[in-house]
Amino acid sequence: MARGAESWGDWAMVTVSLSGLSLAPIEPSDEDAIRQWYELRCAVGRADQPDDPPPCWVHQLGSFRHPWPGEVDTVWLAVIGGLVVGGCTLSLPMLENRQTAWGQILVAPEHRRRGLGRALLAHLQTEATRQGRTRLIGSVQQPLNPGAPDPAGKFAAACAAVPVLVETRRRLDVGSVDPAVLARLDAQARSQSRDYSLVQWVGATPQRWLDGVAYLTGRMSTDTPLDDLQWDAEVYDAARKQACEASWVARGLRMVTTAAVDNTGRLVAFTQIAGDATSRWFADQGDTIVAPEHRGHRLGTLIKVANLHLAQAQCPELRVIETCNADSNPYMVSINEAMGFRPHRRTGEWQLDL
């Protein structure tokens, strides 16, 4: 369920119904347009999530120049009177889930409540339908408190979308983590996982472990709770995983990984933390998964604690790690809570049938 960019040449200039609004796709060679999209994202971030790190320019430029394997992603700038007032993206999975499209809508803070969001959504609906997709899915950032203002959720509901997956984003204040708590978690996990050893690496996965990591990455689309989200199983092999990681590295991502290996030498679990090239104080907790037949040995806790130590050693500036879990995934939530992750905001996946 990843995002990337692949093909850009088939999209013509589009004019939508809002008076004076034009939409044009961004070409990967057009650095000025990419910069305008980046600045729009920065403005939206400052207005909506001011405590988030700003978007990374290295990552942003890389997303256009180093496309995500198996996905076609198009970005449009919305312009009125020569000014960028918003934009949207459409991501089309091309290997699995060919009936689904992912959409994102951004409206500049000073141009909101003028119908731009609905115009951009109408454009995405038209393009997704033209590409043979039957549903459009988007992520909506929402407040923790159900009674707090929720303009994004209200917009999605007013457009006839329905929530299909409820997730909570949690943050770990790395500096406030109690070493004694981590030591206790580590000791408890090791007492139940004596038949396993740990391997760690920085950057792309070594060739020796690619098959195991690829297999478990595919299981992320089947083993993690998806609630009512309609999503087909993804199949990864070593080549596909390697291509994905090459795209990450080309976008400046700093990755650290810890994996568990059983007594036969098979990789049976892994977890990853990744950070952008610029905001070195912030990182995202990526995939964490244990092969089904090896669950019940607290391997999830074992690898996550070890990977936190690795991330700290590799990046002493690291202060915050963010993770996101479905509310219907109590096992992983309990591990994160025990480590010190605390709720920050909610994320909803909303689906619109086309």
C-alpha beads as a LAMMPS data file, in Angstrom:
LAMMPS data file: protein, C-alpha beads

354 atoms
353 bonds

1 atom types
1 bond types

-500.0 500.0 xlo xhi
-500.0 500.0 ylo yhi
-500.0 500.0 zlo zhi

Masses

1 110.0

Atoms # bond

1 1 1 0.000 0.000 0.000
2 1 1 2.802 2.360 -0.922
3 1 1 2.878 5.629 -2.821
4 1 1 5.149 6.659 -5.645
5 1 1 5.277 8.101 -9.121
6 1 1 5.769 6.444 -12.478
7 1 1 4.232 7.789 -15.695
8 1 1 3.407 11.390 -16.491
9 1 1 3.151 11.931 -20.210
10 1 1 -0.476 10.968 -20.942
11 1 1 -2.253 13.752 -19.083
12 1 1 -3.517 16.803 -20.965
13 1 1 -4.330 20.238 -19.572
14 1 1 -7.677 20.045 -17.777
15 1 1 -10.087 22.884 -17.089
16 1 1 -12.778 22.266 -14.458
17 1 1 -16.009 24.030 -13.689
18 1 1 -14.776 26.468 -11.019
19 1 1 -14.370 29.788 -12.802
20 1 1 -10.780 30.562 -13.735
21 1 1 -9.345 27.348 -12.302
22 1 1 -6.953 25.308 -14.443
23 1 1 -5.203 22.035 -13.656
24 1 1 -1.974 20.899 -15.266
25 1 1 0.078 17.796 -14.462
26 1 1 3.598 18.259 -13.168
27 1 1 6.330 16.799 -15.352
28 1 1 9.311 15.259 -13.500
29 1 1 11.646 17.497 -15.502
30 1 1 9.842 20.672 -14.397
31 1 1 11.646 21.572 -11.181
32 1 1 9.865 24.920 -10.923
33 1 1 6.468 23.209 -10.841
34 1 1 7.750 20.629 -8.371
35 1 1 8.955 23.493 -6.190
36 1 1 5.485 25.074 -6.330
37 1 1 3.906 21.785 -5.233
38 1 1 6.466 21.507 -2.449
39 1 1 5.740 25.049 -1.240
40 1 1 2.009 24.285 -1.280
41 1 1 2.623 21.218 0.872
42 1 1 4.711 23.312 3.277
43 1 1 1.941 25.917 3.585
44 1 1 -0.721 23.278 4.215
45 1 1 1.493 21.562 6.784
46 1 1 2.128 24.795 8.681
47 1 1 -1.612 25.455 8.838
48 1 1 -2.903 21.962 9.591
49 1 1 -0.082 20.094 11.403
50 1 1 2.274 22.763 12.735
51 1 1 4.108 20.333 15.026
52 1 1 5.006 18.024 12.123
53 1 1 8.380 18.360 10.427
54 1 1 8.231 20.323 7.169
55 1 1 8.203 18.275 3.958
56 1 1 11.672 17.221 2.833
57 1 1 12.727 18.779 -0.484
58 1 1 15.098 15.896 -1.244
59 1 1 12.265 13.427 -0.760
60 1 1 9.809 15.580 -2.707
61 1 1 12.050 15.973 -5.741
62 1 1 12.997 12.309 -5.541
63 1 1 9.353 11.232 -5.621
64 1 1 9.125 12.674 -9.139
65 1 1 12.544 11.513 -10.334
66 1 1 12.595 8.042 -8.735
67 1 1 9.103 6.547 -9.182
68 1 1 7.609 3.923 -6.938
69 1 1 7.653 0.503 -8.644
70 1 1 4.291 -0.795 -9.776
71 1 1 2.378 2.452 -9.385
72 1 1 1.403 5.392 -11.600
73 1 1 1.173 8.658 -9.684
74 1 1 0.118 11.984 -11.207
75 1 1 0.229 15.367 -9.488
76 1 1 -1.743 18.387 -10.704
77 1 1 -1.279 22.011 -9.684
78 1 1 -4.462 24.067 -9.404
79 1 1 -3.924 27.627 -10.636
80 1 1 -6.175 30.706 -10.680
81 1 1 -4.892 33.963 -12.129
82 1 1 -1.345 32.686 -12.158
83 1 1 -1.434 31.740 -8.464
84 1 1 -1.177 28.180 -7.134
85 1 1 -4.276 27.716 -4.993
86 1 1 -4.156 23.965 -4.486
87 1 1 -3.398 20.655 -6.092
88 1 1 -4.205 16.969 -6.104
89 1 1 -2.625 13.583 -6.707
90 1 1 -3.943 10.336 -8.128
91 1 1 -2.093 7.099 -7.439
92 1 1 -2.925 4.014 -9.487
93 1 1 -1.668 0.601 -8.333
94 1 1 -0.708 -1.366 -11.460
95 1 1 0.229 -4.807 -10.098
96 1 1 -2.582 -5.531 -7.640
97 1 1 -5.675 -3.555 -6.653
98 1 1 -6.259 -2.355 -10.191
99 1 1 -9.827 -1.401 -9.292
100 1 1 -8.591 1.119 -6.695
101 1 1 -7.175 4.636 -6.873
102 1 1 -5.665 6.691 -4.057
103 1 1 -6.320 10.420 -4.020
104 1 1 -4.979 13.419 -2.161
105 1 1 -6.351 16.974 -2.205
106 1 1 -4.515 20.074 -0.981
107 1 1 -6.032 23.562 -0.849
108 1 1 -3.885 26.538 0.136
109 1 1 -5.084 27.851 3.533
110 1 1 -5.974 31.316 2.196
111 1 1 -8.118 29.848 -0.619
112 1 1 -10.321 27.469 1.371
113 1 1 -14.140 27.417 1.555
114 1 1 -14.528 28.529 -2.050
115 1 1 -15.372 25.169 -3.621
116 1 1 -11.803 24.252 -4.605
117 1 1 -11.811 20.990 -2.652
118 1 1 -14.962 19.763 -4.375
119 1 1 -13.633 20.810 -7.781
120 1 1 -10.402 18.887 -7.198
121 1 1 -12.319 15.849 -5.955
122 1 1 -14.520 15.930 -9.055
123 1 1 -11.387 15.943 -11.182
124 1 1 -9.955 12.945 -9.331
125 1 1 -13.244 11.065 -9.680
126 1 1 -13.281 11.708 -13.413
127 1 1 -9.683 10.636 -13.914
128 1 1 -10.002 7.534 -11.724
129 1 1 -13.121 6.461 -13.630
130 1 1 -11.359 7.091 -16.926
131 1 1 -8.642 4.727 -15.767
132 1 1 -11.188 1.997 -15.005
133 1 1 -11.097 2.351 -11.228
134 1 1 -14.252 1.716 -9.216
135 1 1 -13.278 3.277 -5.890
136 1 1 -11.249 6.209 -4.688
137 1 1 -9.541 6.086 -1.286
138 1 1 -8.001 8.937 0.651
139 1 1 -6.370 9.476 4.032
140 1 1 -7.991 12.072 6.282
141 1 1 -6.135 13.550 9.264
142 1 1 -8.542 13.969 12.169
143 1 1 -8.328 15.175 15.790
144 1 1 -8.019 12.821 18.727
145 1 1 -10.953 14.384 20.533
146 1 1 -14.237 13.394 18.833
147 1 1 -15.732 16.744 19.808
148 1 1 -12.937 18.840 18.281
149 1 1 -13.374 20.618 14.928
150 1 1 -12.937 18.118 12.106
151 1 1 -13.162 19.976 8.774
152 1 1 -11.431 17.209 6.800
153 1 1 -13.766 14.516 8.121
154 1 1 -16.812 16.691 7.480
155 1 1 -15.645 17.321 3.922
156 1 1 -15.175 13.602 3.259
157 1 1 -18.599 12.751 4.669
158 1 1 -20.304 15.557 2.735
159 1 1 -18.810 14.131 -0.460
160 1 1 -20.458 10.728 0.210
161 1 1 -17.223 8.999 1.236
162 1 1 -17.394 6.503 4.099
163 1 1 -14.732 5.705 6.728
164 1 1 -13.321 2.216 6.182
165 1 1 -10.250 2.118 8.441
166 1 1 -9.669 4.018 11.695
167 1 1 -6.070 4.467 12.815
168 1 1 -4.296 6.361 15.565
169 1 1 -0.953 8.075 15.128
170 1 1 1.267 7.845 18.189
171 1 1 4.523 9.601 18.948
172 1 1 7.478 8.563 21.047
173 1 1 9.438 11.312 22.791
174 1 1 12.821 9.620 22.486
175 1 1 14.437 11.775 25.167
176 1 1 11.842 10.849 27.783
177 1 1 12.048 7.093 27.275
178 1 1 12.989 5.373 30.538
179 1 1 15.978 3.057 29.868
180 1 1 14.798 0.823 32.697
181 1 1 11.458 0.302 30.946
182 1 1 13.170 -0.670 27.702
183 1 1 15.552 -2.978 29.563
184 1 1 12.616 -4.698 31.264
185 1 1 10.745 -5.122 27.975
186 1 1 13.872 -6.484 26.329
187 1 1 14.510 -8.971 29.143
188 1 1 10.920 -10.194 29.115
189 1 1 10.997 -10.640 25.337
190 1 1 14.342 -12.453 25.360
191 1 1 13.081 -14.888 27.994
192 1 1 10.409 -16.042 25.513
193 1 1 12.537 -15.955 22.373
194 1 1 15.707 -17.840 23.249
195 1 1 15.603 -19.812 19.988
196 1 1 15.982 -16.632 17.919
197 1 1 18.834 -14.268 17.148
198 1 1 18.846 -10.698 15.873
199 1 1 20.414 -9.197 12.759
200 1 1 20.546 -5.472 12.002
201 1 1 21.477 -3.259 9.070
202 1 1 21.470 0.347 7.938
203 1 1 20.137 1.276 4.497
204 1 1 18.930 -1.211 1.907
205 1 1 18.369 -4.852 2.831
206 1 1 21.425 -7.087 2.314
207 1 1 21.025 -9.688 -0.429
208 1 1 21.082 -12.504 2.123
209 1 1 17.861 -11.317 3.750
210 1 1 15.935 -10.013 0.741
211 1 1 13.736 -13.059 0.194
212 1 1 12.621 -13.135 3.815
213 1 1 11.921 -9.406 4.008
214 1 1 10.051 -9.506 0.683
215 1 1 7.808 -12.351 1.843
216 1 1 6.962 -10.577 5.100
217 1 1 6.369 -7.266 3.306
218 1 1 3.711 -8.987 1.213
219 1 1 2.072 -10.269 4.375
220 1 1 1.631 -6.668 5.571
221 1 1 -1.270 -6.468 3.101
222 1 1 -2.990 -9.556 4.521
223 1 1 -2.024 -9.843 8.211
224 1 1 -2.509 -6.303 9.462
225 1 1 -6.113 -5.319 10.256
226 1 1 -7.760 -3.396 7.412
227 1 1 -11.301 -3.246 8.827
228 1 1 -13.612 -2.399 5.895
229 1 1 -10.861 -1.213 3.546
230 1 1 -11.109 -3.193 0.312
231 1 1 -7.546 -4.150 -0.503
232 1 1 -6.164 -7.171 -2.360
233 1 1 -3.130 -9.139 -1.216
234 1 1 0.205 -7.866 -2.498
235 1 1 2.943 -10.256 -3.590
236 1 1 6.569 -9.240 -3.149
237 1 1 9.670 -11.009 -4.344
238 1 1 13.286 -9.969 -3.845
239 1 1 13.389 -7.932 -7.065
240 1 1 10.278 -5.928 -6.202
241 1 1 11.472 -5.249 -2.661
242 1 1 14.893 -4.223 -3.921
243 1 1 13.326 -1.806 -6.409
244 1 1 11.189 -0.239 -3.668
245 1 1 14.181 0.244 -1.416
246 1 1 16.178 1.754 -4.271
247 1 1 13.421 4.352 -4.642
248 1 1 13.526 5.091 -0.904
249 1 1 17.296 5.510 -0.886
250 1 1 17.175 7.759 -3.958
251 1 1 14.710 9.994 -2.095
252 1 1 17.168 10.438 0.762
253 1 1 15.499 8.170 3.308
254 1 1 17.678 6.954 6.195
255 1 1 16.586 3.435 7.155
256 1 1 17.514 1.174 10.054
257 1 1 16.213 -2.386 10.310
258 1 1 16.235 -5.119 12.917
259 1 1 15.169 -8.674 12.082
260 1 1 14.775 -11.939 13.978
261 1 1 16.224 -15.181 12.620
262 1 1 15.195 -18.653 13.813
263 1 1 17.566 -21.509 14.584
264 1 1 17.450 -22.692 10.957
265 1 1 18.743 -19.338 9.700
266 1 1 15.395 -18.177 8.313
267 1 1 14.376 -14.544 8.741
268 1 1 10.994 -14.599 10.491
269 1 1 10.359 -11.021 11.647
270 1 1 11.528 -7.498 10.924
271 1 1 10.885 -3.875 11.825
272 1 1 12.111 -0.650 10.263
273 1 1 12.489 3.027 11.177
274 1 1 13.056 5.630 8.455
275 1 1 13.781 9.341 8.451
276 1 1 14.088 11.992 5.757
277 1 1 17.340 13.677 4.795
278 1 1 16.492 17.036 6.360
279 1 1 14.535 16.814 9.630
280 1 1 16.888 14.449 11.388
281 1 1 15.028 14.943 14.683
282 1 1 12.007 13.059 13.336
283 1 1 11.482 9.530 11.982
284 1 1 8.637 7.207 11.066
285 1 1 8.163 3.703 12.389
286 1 1 7.664 1.576 9.290
287 1 1 6.584 -2.028 8.843
288 1 1 6.722 -4.404 11.791
289 1 1 5.665 -7.984 11.207
290 1 1 6.282 -11.497 12.509
291 1 1 5.666 -14.618 10.427
292 1 1 2.440 -16.305 11.652
293 1 1 4.058 -19.529 12.779
294 1 1 6.545 -17.616 14.954
295 1 1 4.094 -15.427 16.825
296 1 1 3.642 -15.781 20.578
297 1 1 7.366 -15.410 21.414
298 1 1 7.314 -11.619 21.891
299 1 1 9.448 -11.140 18.804
300 1 1 7.588 -7.925 17.994
301 1 1 8.762 -6.359 21.246
302 1 1 12.268 -7.786 20.902
303 1 1 12.930 -6.342 17.447
304 1 1 11.278 -2.974 18.118
305 1 1 13.298 -2.272 21.252
306 1 1 16.527 -3.298 19.519
307 1 1 15.709 -1.159 16.487
308 1 1 15.037 1.882 18.656
309 1 1 18.539 1.522 20.102
310 1 1 19.972 1.215 16.584
311 1 1 18.113 4.319 15.402
312 1 1 19.421 6.324 18.357
313 1 1 22.977 5.177 17.720
314 1 1 22.775 6.048 14.018
315 1 1 21.095 9.429 14.542
316 1 1 21.860 11.096 17.896
317 1 1 19.667 14.073 16.873
318 1 1 16.559 11.863 16.818
319 1 1 13.893 13.204 19.202
320 1 1 10.530 11.967 17.890
321 1 1 9.364 8.725 16.262
322 1 1 5.831 8.477 14.902
323 1 1 3.887 5.299 14.282
324 1 1 0.384 4.578 12.984
325 1 1 -1.755 1.573 13.847
326 1 1 -5.302 0.498 13.191
327 1 1 -7.397 0.738 16.324
328 1 1 -8.315 -2.901 15.632
329 1 1 -4.683 -3.995 16.099
330 1 1 -4.452 -4.216 19.911
331 1 1 -1.313 -6.380 19.923
332 1 1 0.894 -3.848 18.124
333 1 1 -0.755 -0.947 19.944
334 1 1 0.102 -2.576 23.287
335 1 1 3.772 -2.918 22.309
336 1 1 3.964 0.720 21.262
337 1 1 2.195 1.937 24.382
338 1 1 4.558 -0.116 26.587
339 1 1 7.553 1.511 24.862
340 1 1 6.153 4.978 25.523
341 1 1 4.313 5.917 22.320
342 1 1 1.347 8.170 23.068
343 1 1 -1.655 9.133 20.878
344 1 1 -1.095 12.239 18.777
345 1 1 -3.938 12.360 16.245
346 1 1 -6.212 10.092 14.247
347 1 1 -6.024 9.091 10.609
348 1 1 -9.022 7.757 8.735
349 1 1 -9.027 5.992 5.407
350 1 1 -12.184 7.030 3.563
351 1 1 -13.601 5.298 0.492
352 1 1 -15.708 6.783 -2.265
353 1 1 -17.397 4.383 -4.678
354 1 1 -17.237 5.632 -8.257

Bonds

1 1 1 2
2 1 2 3
3 1 3 4
4 1 4 5
5 1 5 6
6 1 6 7
7 1 7 8
8 1 8 9
9 1 9 10
10 1 10 11
11 1 11 12
12 1 12 13
13 1 13 14
14 1 14 15
15 1 15 16
16 1 16 17
17 1 17 18
18 1 18 19
19 1 19 20
20 1 20 21
21 1 21 22
22 1 22 23
23 1 23 24
24 1 24 25
25 1 25 26
26 1 26 27
27 1 27 28
28 1 28 29
29 1 29 30
30 1 30 31
31 1 31 32
32 1 32 33
33 1 33 34
34 1 34 35
35 1 35 36
36 1 36 37
37 1 37 38
38 1 38 39
39 1 39 40
40 1 40 41
41 1 41 42
42 1 42 43
43 1 43 44
44 1 44 45
45 1 45 46
46 1 46 47
47 1 47 48
48 1 48 49
49 1 49 50
50 1 50 51
51 1 51 52
52 1 52 53
53 1 53 54
54 1 54 55
55 1 55 56
56 1 56 57
57 1 57 58
58 1 58 59
59 1 59 60
60 1 60 61
61 1 61 62
62 1 62 63
63 1 63 64
64 1 64 65
65 1 65 66
66 1 66 67
67 1 67 68
68 1 68 69
69 1 69 70
70 1 70 71
71 1 71 72
72 1 72 73
73 1 73 74
74 1 74 75
75 1 75 76
76 1 76 77
77 1 77 78
78 1 78 79
79 1 79 80
80 1 80 81
81 1 81 82
82 1 82 83
83 1 83 84
84 1 84 85
85 1 85 86
86 1 86 87
87 1 87 88
88 1 88 89
89 1 89 90
90 1 90 91
91 1 91 92
92 1 92 93
93 1 93 94
94 1 94 95
95 1 95 96
96 1 96 97
97 1 97 98
98 1 98 99
99 1 99 100
100 1 100 101
101 1 101 102
102 1 102 103
103 1 103 104
104 1 104 105
105 1 105 106
106 1 106 107
107 1 107 108
108 1 108 109
109 1 109 110
110 1 110 111
111 1 111 112
112 1 112 113
113 1 113 114
114 1 114 115
115 1 115 116
116 1 116 117
117 1 117 118
118 1 118 119
119 1 119 120
120 1 120 121
121 1 121 122
122 1 122 123
123 1 123 124
124 1 124 125
125 1 125 126
126 1 126 127
127 1 127 128
128 1 128 129
129 1 129 130
130 1 130 131
131 1 131 132
132 1 132 133
133 1 133 134
134 1 134 135
135 1 135 136
136 1 136 137
137 1 137 138
138 1 138 139
139 1 139 140
140 1 140 141
141 1 141 142
142 1 142 143
143 1 143 144
144 1 144 145
145 1 145 146
146 1 146 147
147 1 147 148
148 1 148 149
149 1 149 150
150 1 150 151
151 1 151 152
152 1 152 153
153 1 153 154
154 1 154 155
155 1 155 156
156 1 156 157
157 1 157 158
158 1 158 159
159 1 159 160
160 1 160 161
161 1 161 162
162 1 162 163
163 1 163 164
164 1 164 165
165 1 165 166
166 1 166 167
167 1 167 168
168 1 168 169
169 1 169 170
170 1 170 171
171 1 171 172
172 1 172 173
173 1 173 174
174 1 174 175
175 1 175 176
176 1 176 177
177 1 177 178
178 1 178 179
179 1 179 180
180 1 180 181
181 1 181 182
182 1 182 183
183 1 183 184
184 1 184 185
185 1 185 186
186 1 186 187
187 1 187 188
188 1 188 189
189 1 189 190
190 1 190 191
191 1 191 192
192 1 192 193
193 1 193 194
194 1 194 195
195 1 195 196
196 1 196 197
197 1 197 198
198 1 198 199
199 1 199 200
200 1 200 201
201 1 201 202
202 1 202 203
203 1 203 204
204 1 204 205
205 1 205 206
206 1 206 207
207 1 207 208
208 1 208 209
209 1 209 210
210 1 210 211
211 1 211 212
212 1 212 213
213 1 213 214
214 1 214 215
215 1 215 216
216 1 216 217
217 1 217 218
218 1 218 219
219 1 219 220
220 1 220 221
221 1 221 222
222 1 222 223
223 1 223 224
224 1 224 225
225 1 225 226
226 1 226 227
227 1 227 228
228 1 228 229
229 1 229 230
230 1 230 231
231 1 231 232
232 1 232 233
233 1 233 234
234 1 234 235
235 1 235 236
236 1 236 237
237 1 237 238
238 1 238 239
239 1 239 240
240 1 240 241
241 1 241 242
242 1 242 243
243 1 243 244
244 1 244 245
245 1 245 246
246 1 246 247
247 1 247 248
248 1 248 249
249 1 249 250
250 1 250 251
251 1 251 252
252 1 252 253
253 1 253 254
254 1 254 255
255 1 255 256
256 1 256 257
257 1 257 258
258 1 258 259
259 1 259 260
260 1 260 261
261 1 261 262
262 1 262 263
263 1 263 264
264 1 264 265
265 1 265 266
266 1 266 267
267 1 267 268
268 1 268 269
269 1 269 270
270 1 270 271
271 1 271 272
272 1 272 273
273 1 273 274
274 1 274 275
275 1 275 276
276 1 276 277
277 1 277 278
278 1 278 279
279 1 279 280
280 1 280 281
281 1 281 282
282 1 282 283
283 1 283 284
284 1 284 285
285 1 285 286
286 1 286 287
287 1 287 288
288 1 288 289
289 1 289 290
290 1 290 291
291 1 291 292
292 1 292 293
293 1 293 294
294 1 294 295
295 1 295 296
296 1 296 297
297 1 297 298
298 1 298 299
299 1 299 300
300 1 300 301
301 1 301 302
302 1 302 303
303 1 303 304
304 1 304 305
305 1 305 306
306 1 306 307
307 1 307 308
308 1 308 309
309 1 309 310
310 1 310 311
311 1 311 312
312 1 312 313
313 1 313 314
314 1 314 315
315 1 315 316
316 1 316 317
317 1 317 318
318 1 318 319
319 1 319 320
320 1 320 321
321 1 321 322
322 1 322 323
323 1 323 324
324 1 324 325
325 1 325 326
326 1 326 327
327 1 327 328
328 1 328 329
329 1 329 330
330 1 330 331
331 1 331 332
332 1 332 333
333 1 333 334
334 1 334 335
335 1 335 336
336 1 336 337
337 1 337 338
338 1 338 339
339 1 339 340
340 1 340 341
341 1 341 342
342 1 342 343
343 1 343 344
344 1 344 345
345 1 345 346
346 1 346 347
347 1 347 348
348 1 348 349
349 1 349 350
350 1 350 351
351 1 351 352
352 1 352 353
353 1 353 354
